[in-house]
């Protein structure tokens, strides 16, 4: 699947200055990070300068999506001008999220923007390609996310799933996707 998505992105027009932006969006635990890693590996194997930015570097349980100006100003606006981007990743090491280390984003040919809200309405005009990753089994998605984030995250993830259902309903991300994929068997 990563190779097919990489091909489609390379055929798409750059819409963020000279940068092609691939947004990989969908509900938590659906496989977005897995697909993003596969696409990035494929592009880099081909020698395509590629950067990966995850919305997980910005979001917190209490702030699932309103952090977007930090990403836009620090990364997207700068890359559109041909300048390197930069942002501070959320640090969860103390159990309480706080701004952590600076992440530099060199100007790539392809920016892979991965995570819940990566394909939000406000950025769609700048996207070269929007891929929706879905697994309709919310219980399986929850268990994958708990396995990734730890059992103590379960109540937060349950609340997160409820939030993202509302978010996707209002933002209408899935109907605007160029492709929809399922990475996990039903």
N, C-alpha and C positions, 0 to 999 in steps of 0.2 A: 504494500500500500504506500509506503514512503517513497518508493521510486516513482510511482504513478503521480503522486501529488507533486513531487519535485519537478517532474516533466511539465506538468500543467503550469506551475509557477514560472518556470523558465520561459514558457510560451506567452505568458501574460505581459502586459505593458507595465513599466514602472509608473507609479502614481504618487510616490513620495520623493519628489526630485528625481534622481536617477536610481532610486532604490525600489525594488519590488518588495511588497509586504505581503506575507502569507499570514493570515490570522487563522489559528486553530482554536475553535471555541466548542463549547458543549458542557454538559453537566459534570460535576465532580465525580471522579472515579470512572469516567467513561473511556479513558485511554488517550487523552490529549497529549500528555507528556511523552507517552510511548511513541505516538505518531510524530510528534515534533522531533524527538531524538532521531528517528529513522530518516526523516526528511533532511535534517541538518547533516547527518552522516553521509547521505547520498550526495548532497550538494557539495560538501567538502571533499569527498572522494573525486568528484569531477573538477575540483580546483575552483569552485565558485566561492568567493568570499561571502561568508554567511555568519550572521549574528543571531543569537537566540535570546529573547527576553520573555520571561514568564510573569504573568500577572500575580502569581504567588509571591513574587519579590515585593509586591506593593500592598496586597490585600491583608486585612486582619479580620478576625471574627466580628469585630465591631464596625469595621469599615470595609465591607465587601467590594464596593465599586466607586465610591466618591473620591478616591485617591487619583483618579485619572489625570488631572492636571499635572501631577508630578511626572508621569510618563510622557504626556504630550510635550511639555516644556523641556524636559531633560533629554528626551530621546527623539521623539518623532519630529518636532519642529527643527531640531538641530540637524538631523539626518536629511531632512528636506532641503536644507541649505548646503548640503555637502560637508557638514561639520560633524566630528565625532560626538556621540551622545554620552550622557553620564547620569547616573542616579544612585541613590542610596537604597540598598536592599534592606528589607525588614529582617531584623535579627530576633530569633525566637529562643536563643540559647538559655535565657533566664526564665522562660515560660511566659513572659510578658513581652509582646512585640514592641520593639523600638527600632528607630532608624539605626542601621548598622553600617557595614562597609560600603565604600563607593565602588560601583561597577562601571567600568569604561566600556563604551560600545563603539568600536571603530566603524567607519562608514562601510557597510557591506554592499554587495550586489543584491542580496536577499536578506531581509529581516524576517525571522520567524517570530511572530508574536503569539504566544501560547497561553491559554488559560481562560477561566470564566470571565466573560466580558471582552475578550480580545477582539471580537468582531462586532462590537457595539455600534449602534447607528451613527454616532458622531465621528467614527473613524472610517466607516465604509467607503466614502469617496476616495480615500487614500489607499485602499487595499487593492492589490493586484489579484488576490485570490482569497476566498473565505471558505474554509473547510469546517463543517459541523461534524463532531464526533458524538455518537449517541449509543447508549445502551439503555433500552427501555426498562430494564430490571433495576429499579431503584434500590432494592435490598442488596443485590450483588454489587452495585456501585458503592453503596455505603460500606459494605464489608471490605472492598478493595481500598477505599479511602482510610478506613480505620486501620487496616493492615499497614498502610503507608505512614500514617500520622500517629498511630498509637491509640490504645483503648481509651485513654483519658480524653481524646478528641471526639469521641462518639457523640456526646450531647451537642457539641458545637457543630459537628458535621450534619446532624439531623436538622438543626436550625438552618444551617447553610443550604441544605437541599431544599428546604421550604422557601428560603429567600430566592434561590436561583430559579425555581419554578416560576415565581412571580416576575423576576427580572426578565427571563426569556420570553414570557408571555407579553410583557409590555414592550420590550426592545425588539421583539420579533426577529431574533437572530437567525434561527433555523430557516425560515422561508427566504431569507436573503443569501443563503449559502450557495456557493458555486457547486459544491459537492457535499454529500452527506455519507459518512462511513460508519460502520460498526466494527470495532476491533475485537469484541468479545462475543463468543457464541451465545446465542439466546438460550 
